[in-house]
Amino acid sequence: MKDHAGARLIKDMIFKCAVCLFAFISLLPLYLILYYITKNGIMVINWDFLFSLPRPIGESGGGVFNAIIGTVMLIILSCIMSIPCGIAAGIYLSENKKGKLSNTIRLCVIVLQGTPSIVIGIIAYLWVVAPLKTFSALSGGIALSIMMLPVIIKTTEETLKLIPYHLKEASLALGVPYHRTILKVILPSGISGILTGILLSVARITGETAPLLFTAFGNQFMNMNILKPIDSLPYRIFYYAMSPYPEWHSFAWGASFILVVLTLALNLFARGISVKWKIQF
Amino acid sequence: MKTKKKTASGGNRSEKRFNMALTASGGFIVVLLFAVFATLLAAAVASIKEFGLFFFIGKTWDSSTETFGALPFLVGTLCTSFLALLISIPFSIAISIFLGEYFKEGAVSTFLRSAVEVLAGIPSVIYGLWGLFLLMPAVRLLETQIGAPPHGVGIFTSSLILAIMIIPFSASIGREVITLVPGDLKEAAYSLGATRFEVIKNIIIPYARSGIIAGILLALGRAIGETMAVTMLIGNSNFLPTGIFSPANTMASVIANEFAEATGITASSLIYIALVLFFVTTVVNIIGTYVIQKVSIESSKEVT
């Protein structure tokens, strides 16, 4: 009898060790990725790399300044297009919890969130690039804004759901019209959650490459015109990584380092906001 | 009085406008999704007419003779995503048990949880870069050891990188459903003298089974649609893969590789593939989300 219990306890111990082992083995890739990006990336990064344009093959040196500017421009473009619509749709969902349209919208948000980024790239190509007959920053921004929408809608809805009903009742009881109640009472109380959602969605699209392959394309030169192809960090990494030149490979690592720092900073910032301004009632 | 009435009616009007704007942006999402589907369908029509359902069993993909069959890519996608799933399952379940049962809070738990979140936040192209310069030589070494042709790139390499990429998704969902298991069930088992392993095996896993499976399903949806890392590591070969180490192409990677230069029927066929991809990921996602919703609703009912 005692032996039997002992065997069970040993089994228990073995299982616990196995769980811990597997859980920490899966962190190994993370460690390796961060280690190699830091090791190979930090050597490349200097003033010249950050603030000069790419040079043609054969000339050494050069940098990714246009890619950084391009990424920032793409983010701004997609934010302009997706934030108003996303927040409005989120408010609609939180105000109309039931109903046919709400359920359909929720389903669409789920589907849109799961849609592969490459498919969204094709859509932006068919909608914008093909009619205009040129790759453009605008089409890249549209593709990325479609990817941002579901994240913003979901976080807005979930944040506004948490705001207690008596806040709204109090405002309405004071005679404040419904739309002002939403805009001046409900939205400001949920602003931290909404901001977190926006930052998380920006972090998500900052590293997206697939939708940019045939929309924003890539550009060796500095470009500020949204109807012309524009460079971006993830595209530059892809381009350099697939090239046969060792110097470009090291540039890819450098650009990766910038990109990882950027996305991690966005994620951390988002988390910081959600912790600091947590909704408490 | 008059002015008051005026503002009231003005308020009404702007209220109506406000409501309309909300409904419009909600409706816009529905229209957007419908437009996505319609655009894909319209652009793929030429290829659908030409090849019909034979598209799915055709083995050749040749733009010079304009014969297109997507079987190599279907096989490539199936192989990479299921292999990735197989590799990732033990790890993701271990993480979800670790975080959902053994270490619910505390420094270790916070560390592991934030590490998994960082893993989820790393862009796909960086996984590709890392795989290209570190995983590929390692796999090539393995291939020379076991006597396979040393491509380095191929289905196996892509599956490895995919597995790393999807672990965070199934792990975070798994953790959530495991924490949903009611405490009194576990306590009842403990009071009968069960060890922790027996509680996990006989109570937690059966109770959370459908949620865990849904998490794995959602991870599968991600693996099927994942593009950049796979494109960089799959080897870009338009023939049926002959083995686990052979280069291939997935549905997403063939689009990424060829769409920018494609015209006419080639482009249409690529969009046909995109349509299939869209359809498959949609179905997988809807089923997965539905199961998770059902699980969380059921457990919230039991609490109240």
Chai-1 contact restraints between the chains, C-beta under 6 A:
chainA,res_idxA,chainB,res_idxB,connection_type,confidence,min_distance_angstrom,max_distance_angstrom,comment,restraint_id
A,R8,B,T195,contact,1.0,0.0,6.0,A-B,restraint_1
A,K11,B,F197,contact,1.0,0.0,6.0,A-B,restraint_2
A,D12,B,T195,contact,1.0,0.0,6.0,A-B,restraint_3
A,D12,B,R196,contact,1.0,0.0,6.0,A-B,restraint_4
A,D12,B,F197,contact,1.0,0.0,6.0,A-B,restraint_5
A,F15,B,F197,contact,1.0,0.0,6.0,A-B,restraint_6
A,V19,B,A94,contact,1.0,0.0,6.0,A-B,restraint_7
A,V19,B,I97,contact,1.0,0.0,6.0,A-B,restraint_8
A,V19,B,F98,contact,1.0,0.0,6.0,A-B,restraint_9
A,F22,B,P90,contact,1.0,0.0,6.0,A-B,restraint_10
A,F22,B,F91,contact,1.0,0.0,6.0,A-B,restraint_11
A,F22,B,A94,contact,1.0,0.0,6.0,A-B,restraint_12
A,A23,B,A94,contact,1.0,0.0,6.0,A-B,restraint_13
A,A23,B,I95,contact,1.0,0.0,6.0,A-B,restraint_14
A,A23,B,F98,contact,1.0,0.0,6.0,A-B,restraint_15
A,S26,B,F91,contact,1.0,0.0,6.0,A-B,restraint_16
A,S26,B,I167,contact,1.0,0.0,6.0,A-B,restraint_17
A,L27,B,A115,contact,1.0,0.0,6.0,A-B,restraint_18
A,P29,B,I164,contact,1.0,0.0,6.0,A-B,restraint_19
A,L30,B,A115,contact,1.0,0.0,6.0,A-B,restraint_20
A,L30,B,L119,contact,1.0,0.0,6.0,A-B,restraint_21
A,I33,B,W130,contact,1.0,0.0,6.0,A-B,restraint_22
A,C85,B,S25,contact,1.0,0.0,6.0,A-B,restraint_23
A,A88,B,L22,contact,1.0,0.0,6.0,A-B,restraint_24
A,A88,B,S25,contact,1.0,0.0,6.0,A-B,restraint_25
A,A89,B,S25,contact,1.0,0.0,6.0,A-B,restraint_26
A,A89,B,G26,contact,1.0,0.0,6.0,A-B,restraint_27
A,A89,B,I29,contact,1.0,0.0,6.0,A-B,restraint_28
A,I91,B,L22,contact,1.0,0.0,6.0,A-B,restraint_29
A,Y92,B,L22,contact,1.0,0.0,6.0,A-B,restraint_30
A,Y92,B,G26,contact,1.0,0.0,6.0,A-B,restraint_31
A,T104,B,V30,contact,1.0,0.0,6.0,A-B,restraint_32
A,I105,B,G26,contact,1.0,0.0,6.0,A-B,restraint_33
A,I105,B,I29,contact,1.0,0.0,6.0,A-B,restraint_34
A,C108,B,I29,contact,1.0,0.0,6.0,A-B,restraint_35
A,C108,B,V30,contact,1.0,0.0,6.0,A-B,restraint_36
A,C108,B,L33,contact,1.0,0.0,6.0,A-B,restraint_37
A,I110,B,N285,contact,1.0,0.0,6.0,A-B,restraint_38
A,I110,B,T289,contact,1.0,0.0,6.0,A-B,restraint_39
A,V111,B,L33,contact,1.0,0.0,6.0,A-B,restraint_40
A,V111,B,T282,contact,1.0,0.0,6.0,A-B,restraint_41
A,L112,B,L33,contact,1.0,0.0,6.0,A-B,restraint_42
A,G114,B,G221,contact,1.0,0.0,6.0,A-B,restraint_43
A,G114,B,T281,contact,1.0,0.0,6.0,A-B,restraint_44
A,G114,B,N285,contact,1.0,0.0,6.0,A-B,restraint_45
A,P116,B,G225,contact,1.0,0.0,6.0,A-B,restraint_46
A,P116,B,A252,contact,1.0,0.0,6.0,A-B,restraint_47
A,P116,B,L277,contact,1.0,0.0,6.0,A-B,restraint_48
A,P116,B,T281,contact,1.0,0.0,6.0,A-B,restraint_49
A,I118,B,T227,contact,1.0,0.0,6.0,A-B,restraint_50
A,I118,B,A252,contact,1.0,0.0,6.0,A-B,restraint_51
A,I118,B,I255,contact,1.0,0.0,6.0,A-B,restraint_52
A,I118,B,A256,contact,1.0,0.0,6.0,A-B,restraint_53
A,V119,B,A274,contact,1.0,0.0,6.0,A-B,restraint_54
A,V119,B,L277,contact,1.0,0.0,6.0,A-B,restraint_55
A,V119,B,F278,contact,1.0,0.0,6.0,A-B,restraint_56
A,I122,B,A274,contact,1.0,0.0,6.0,A-B,restraint_57
A,I123,B,V36,contact,1.0,0.0,6.0,A-B,restraint_58
A,I123,B,T39,contact,1.0,0.0,6.0,A-B,restraint_59
A,L126,B,T39,contact,1.0,0.0,6.0,A-B,restraint_60
A,L126,B,A43,contact,1.0,0.0,6.0,A-B,restraint_61
A,P177,B,G11,contact,1.0,0.0,6.0,A-B,restraint_62
A,P177,B,E15,contact,1.0,0.0,6.0,A-B,restraint_63
A,Y178,B,E15,contact,1.0,0.0,6.0,A-B,restraint_64
A,H179,B,E15,contact,1.0,0.0,6.0,A-B,restraint_65
A,H179,B,F18,contact,1.0,0.0,6.0,A-B,restraint_66
A,G207,B,P123,contact,1.0,0.0,6.0,A-B,restraint_67
A,T209,B,V125,contact,1.0,0.0,6.0,A-B,restraint_68
A,T209,B,M228,contact,1.0,0.0,6.0,A-B,restraint_69
A,A210,B,T227,contact,1.0,0.0,6.0,A-B,restraint_70
A,A210,B,M228,contact,1.0,0.0,6.0,A-B,restraint_71
A,L213,B,A256,contact,1.0,0.0,6.0,A-B,restraint_72
A,F214,B,F259,contact,1.0,0.0,6.0,A-B,restraint_73
A,F214,B,A260,contact,1.0,0.0,6.0,A-B,restraint_74
A,P234,B,P123,contact,1.0,0.0,6.0,A-B,restraint_75
A,P234,B,V125,contact,1.0,0.0,6.0,A-B,restraint_76
A,I237,B,V125,contact,1.0,0.0,6.0,A-B,restraint_77
A,F238,B,V125,contact,1.0,0.0,6.0,A-B,restraint_78
A,A241,B,L129,contact,1.0,0.0,6.0,A-B,restraint_79
A,A241,B,L132,contact,1.0,0.0,6.0,A-B,restraint_80
A,A252,B,L129,contact,1.0,0.0,6.0,A-B,restraint_81
A,S256,B,I126,contact,1.0,0.0,6.0,A-B,restraint_82
A,S256,B,L129,contact,1.0,0.0,6.0,A-B,restraint_83
A,T263,B,G121,contact,1.0,0.0,6.0,A-B,restraint_84
A,N267,B,G121,contact,1.0,0.0,6.0,A-B,restraint_85
